Amino acid sequence: MFGMFISESIGALVQLLLFSLIPLIFWLVFARKKQNFLNWLGIKRSIMKEKGWLRHVQSFSSQECI
């Protein structure tokens, strides 16, 4: 029972490593000089114009009521 758990855990880690390494290798070969890795994956930093709860209040008040 415990040996099966260890085997499944190792298999899951191997799959996670392959899932992570394949895009990294592809980026290293083809797109490294053009853009950084996170932007290439589509992960971008959001830009907040206003901080805090005021931003939420203004966004709700600016919507039209139907």
N, C-alpha and C positions, 0 to 999 in steps of 0.2 A: 504494500500500500504506500509506504513512504518512498520506496524506490521509484514508483510510478510518478509520484509528485515531483521528485527531483528530475526525472527524465522529461516530464512535461515542461518544467520550469526552464531547463536548459534549452529545449527546443524553442520555447517562446523567446528566450534571449537571443538565440541565433537568428530567428526570423526578424526580430527587432533590429539587430545589427545590420542584416542585409537590407531591410527596408530603409535604414538610415544611410548606409554607405553607398548604395547605388546612385541616388540623386547627388550625393557629395562628389563622387567620382566623375559623374557626368558634368557637373558644374566646373570641377577642376580642369577638365579637358576642353570644354567648349565655351564657357561664359565667364571665366574668372576675371579676365581683363575688362570686361564690359560692365559688370555690376556685381555688387556684393551678394553673398549667398542668400541672406534673408529676403532681400528684394527680389532675387531671382525666383525664390519660392512663392513670392506673393505676399509676404508678411511685411507690412509697412506700418510705420508709426502714425497714429492718428494725431491730428492737430486740433487742439482745443483753443477756441478764441477767448472764452471766458471760463474762469475756474469756479468751482463750487456749485451750490444749490441754485444760485441766481441763473445760471445757464439753463437749468431744467425749467425754472419758472417762466423764463422768457420764451423758451421754445414751446411751452404749452399755451401761453397767452397769445403767441403770434399765429396760432392755427385758427382757422375760421371754424365757427360752429355751424353745423348743417342742420 
